[in-house]
Amino acid sequence: MTDQEQLIREALAAEAAEAADTRDVLAALYRGRARRRRPLALIAAAAVTTAAAAVAVVVPLTAGHTAAPPVEAGTSSGPRNVLLVGVDDGGRADTVMLAHVGGPNGIAVVSLPRDTRVDVPGRGPVNLASTYSTEDRVQGLKNAVESLTGVRVDHHAAVETRAFGALADAVGGVEVCLKAAVDDPFSGASLPAGRQELNGEQALAFLRQRRGLPRGDLDRVVRQQAFLRAASAKVLDRSVLGDPAKLAALVDVARAGVRTDEGWDLLAFARDLTPGTAVRAATIPVGDTPEIEDGKPLLAVDPAEVRRFYAGFTAGQATGGGTPTGTPAGDDCVD
Amino acid sequence: MDDSSAEWTRAGDGFDGFVAARLDRLLRYATAMTCDKHLAQDIVQDVLLRAQSRWERIAAMDAPYLYLKRMVTNEYLSWRRRRAARDVSSSHAALDVVAPVVPDHAARHAERDAMRARIAVLPRKQRAAIVLRYYEDSPDEEIAAVLGCTVGTVRSHISRALKTLRANENKPVEVLR
């Protein structure tokens, strides 16, 4: 190699070393995805929801009007099964939960992992998430969930992923506990081990991270549950319920990021909820490792077992073959 | 560098895995070629966004990274035409040379910066060819594939570029005066 060529190499290496930080590019890539897919997301009423999110948003709506516990608490319209869908910035179902609300045993939230194997007539085996489509909105997913669980879905609600960030900011931070420090450039999750308060941006990264977790998406489901338990506890706390500014911020989150089916009277629903209502969360029994079928990773599931589990869990049993993930009071650190 | 895709297919995460494994390299390549880190960032972002929407087809290719490199290169080669209205930051390398040099700068360092400035003013195709050969260490066949021309043209780009760089070796770079 000539000296000139050596000098060229050094010059190019020096030039290349000026490259922008990859984290900036990743962040911009995320924003870019959101920007480009925005119309789709709007059409789909894209959202990320969980029962706890509905609680978190709906309860303060009512509490803002009636500081005292609602008088007509006895006029319960009976237990309802609410399908909660989280849809990411790209318009894809990212989180699926079925909440049993208004029963005597508090609120039971059951996560259905997005890679759960379901049979769709005419399509064969697919993952649960893919039954949500921008064309028919929540209908395909609703059918799949009903046929898997044997439960009639009374209502559905959806919260946009980013609403969780706004939710965390609105209540002044949400506390989670990590078993180990994480540093994942793709989700932007860079958090120390231990108990900590997440702001909106950190909450989104915490909820998004899938790479680098021991069980991948299954661990992410546990994170969603931990976040929502902590968020609803925070919302029901005096420091939020008693603070008009925080309540107003929460109402804004609800308006901007939560959508429900038209027939659902949210205020009536909210009257059935009492501040302090226990929220229990669990995941349906599924195989722990995905099996590759037609090139798709699918989690094996036995519908009969899921039905038994759902019935048992909503009736107040702690276990039934699935994976309970802590209680509101539990000291549950997550991966 | 070879274009073995093992590195990211093992990650098993499709587009996301590819980005995690290759973004740094792609960004450095684009920066070396454009001599402008902001432009390089814009180009790489644009290309990745476009690649994502048809990732399945790109992933099925023999050499996805090479394809992305080609997209980045084409984006740069056609960039002035398409974004004439946009602010163009001047070559950083050139600015470095214009800026007062720290007195005790090592001679080699100064020489290297002068070379950066000379590379920065090469015609774009020549510059891309130089970066592919001396930064990416690509064989001429691969350079031809990325630039979409024949091996003969690649060699002529490189020999002309080397001649220019050599001829200017002892001359102050234009932007200096």
Interface residues (C-beta under 8 A of the other chain):
Chain A: Q4 E5 L7 I8 R9 E10 A11 L12 A13 A14 E15 A16 A17 E18 A19 A20 T22 D24 V25 L26 A28 L29 G32 R33 R36 P185 F186 R211
Chain B: D13 D16 V19 A20 L23 D24 L27 R28 Y29 A30 T31 A32 C35 K37 H38 A40 Q41 V44 Q45 L48 L49 Q52 H92 A93 E111 R112 D113 M115 R116 I119 I130 V131 Y134 Y135 L162 L165 R166 E169
